[in-house]
Amino acid sequence: MVLLSIPAQPEHTKPFVVTKDGSSVIYERRGDRTTRLSTAEVRAVLAAG
């Protein structure tokens, strides 16, 4: 069994952006899960400011 302990991300560093090969991915923590935002969700977040 392996247990990973991942601390909460500080508010000033959100959103968490993962970059690789010139593209970006944004992950969001929702409760006790981490989810990848869809392209539509990323656009909505950016449009909302």
N, C-alpha and C positions, 0 to 999 in steps of 0.2 A: 504494500500500500504506500502511496506517495501522497503527501499533503503539501499543497502550495498555499502560502499565506501572502496575499497581495494586499498591501495597504490601500486605503481610499486615496483617490487622486485629489490633490489640493485644488480648490476652486480656481485659483489664478492660472492653472496650467490646462484648463479645459477649453475646448474639446481636445481629446488625445488624438493626434494625427500620426498615422503610420505611413511612411513613404518608402517606396521601393521602385527602382527603375523609372523614375520620373512621374510615377502616379502616386496618388494619395488615397488613404482609406481612413475613415473616422469610426472609432469605436466609442460606444456610450455605455456607461454602467447604469443598469436599470434594476434597482434592488440588489439582489445578490448575484445577478447575471450580467455579463458583458455582451452587448450585441453590436453587430456591424450595421452602420446606417446605410440604407439604400441610396442610390443616386438621387432619387426624388426627395428623400429626407434631408440629404446634404444641401440640395438646392433650396429647400424650404427654410432650413436653419440660416443659410447665408442671406436669403431674401428678407428674413425677419430681422436681420441685423444682430 
